[in-house]
Amino acid sequence: MRTRTLAAALAVVTTAAGLSLALAPTASAATSVPDDFNGDGVADLVVATPQAPADGHINAGSVTVLYGSAGGVSPDRSTTLTQNSGGVPGDAGSHHLFGATHASGDLDADGYTDLVVGAPGEAVPYSGEYGTVTVLWGGPGGLTGDGISMVSPYATSEWSSEKDYGKKVVVADLDGDGVPQIATLSRTNLWAYDDLVGRTAPTDAARFYNYNAAVQPRTLTAADFTGSGRAQLVVTGSENCNGTTGGCQYTAAFTWSDSGLQELWLPDPGADASGANEAPTVSTAAGEVDGDGYADLVTGHVPASAVTTGEYSDAAGFVHVRYGSADGLGAHRTTTLDAPGGSRSGDNFGASVAVGDVTGDGYDEVVVGAPGKTVRGVSQTGATVLFPGTATGPTSTGAQVFNQNTDGVPGTAEADDWFGSAVDIADLDGDGAADVTIAAKGEDVVAGSARDGADWVLRGSAAGLTTTGATSFSAQDVGLTAPNAEFGSVLGG
């Protein structure tokens, strides 16, 4: 059904889709708040729609930025960019999937967060490569479209080929110099770049790792898991073993070094000595869930052997937590999370995960999407669970469960909404308690369509998530009209 907004709209300047938004920062200088593209001291929200059309091109993709404020986010303070927007490098094309992944960080050290967007389906001219990465520079007016485009280092060779370059991107300080860098995955390679000096697109990667088709990488995450002062990269995917393609699951941490990216394989906390009980990693996030100074890795898993029914399989799903330490991820402690009361067949609990301090107490919460969950007999309407963070890690005690039948949550639970298909955590109102954004890629908004998509924002508080002031918005609210595009289906990573 059509979504609605519960919070009162603020008096703001409206920006048409595809144009930039000029906002005067409230601070006298740019701030260091994460995801703050306009330097006003409040985090902003990026929701991407890689299946959105652009100027007649199907699945061209778009990204929408909603600017944070003391009142939270509103579609009236947003801008939507495609590859045909003024200043954005390149041109929109069918199946480019601009926005299939995105990440952010202050890449040019000017105090404003920059946005990195992957378009893994874009063909590179005069080359056999597919995929580009676009960097959009932040500034006092937010994201205006000004940026640079990056292609695979293989794009300069007619003898090499690269597919899905930019399928996943992260921004993190990999070399410990205080300035974050870009790392990205392609179908068979992990690429890591030096600092972007002078806002110039690099022509080659500083470090890379090739999987030689033995591993099909799926997720990419970055954080300082060892307390070394530099971030490590974690890649997960399926691995060819035991005589079968993708028969095992792969998780490895990579550290930047003078000799390249150093790989350290990480065992699956749920597998026995034979490697049994492994399940594909479908989502990842990082944060300090126990507040000990080491970042921790949270991974969502859905068994591959389950039968697919509709969009999601009949698997229950689960979540692993590998705790960081000076000796590495999971070296001393791991935890497995199930949904409160136990995950049930078809829930796909762990299809999405996010980590952030929702209560403002210094311990990060873990938010988990279960988009296949049946609620009151409504099939695959979906739900989202928040696990409180403590000094010993996330706990089921005090866990909160939300769906579209929860009092105060906009909308109504309907079949195949997939509420929780993606989740994100950021402090969008600057009150010190992070807010949770939830995507439902199957939400129907336009009559006769089934996969329009929409997003919800629930406010954080000292007591956890609250539905007071909850908001929801869809493509139509930001000036887009295309049906069945799964608006806002990508929330980070």
Secondary structure, 3 states (H helix, E strand, C coil): CCCCCCCCCCCCCCCCCCCCCCCCCCCCCCCCCCCCCCCCCCCCEEEEECCCCECCECCCCEEEEECCCCCCCCHHHEEEECCCCCCCCCCCCCCCCCCCEEEEECCCCCCCCEEEEEEEEEECCCCCCEEEEEEECCCCCCCCCCEEEEECHHHHCCCCCCCCCCCEEEEECCCCCCCCEEEEECCCEEEECCCCHHHCCCCCCCEEEECCCCEEEEEEEEECCCCCCCCEEEEEEEEEECCEEEEEEEEEEEEEECCEEEEEECCCCCCCCCCCCCCCEEEEEEECCCCCCCCEEEEEECCCCCCEECCEECCCCEEEEECCCCCCCCCCCEEEECCCCCCCCCCCCCCEEEEECCCCCCCCEEEEEECCCCECCECCCCEEEEECCCCCCCCCCCCEEECCCCCCCCCCCCCCCCEEEEEEEECCCCCCCCEEEEEECCCCCCCCCCCCCEEEEEEEECCEEEEEEEEEEEHHHHCCCCCCCCCCCECCC
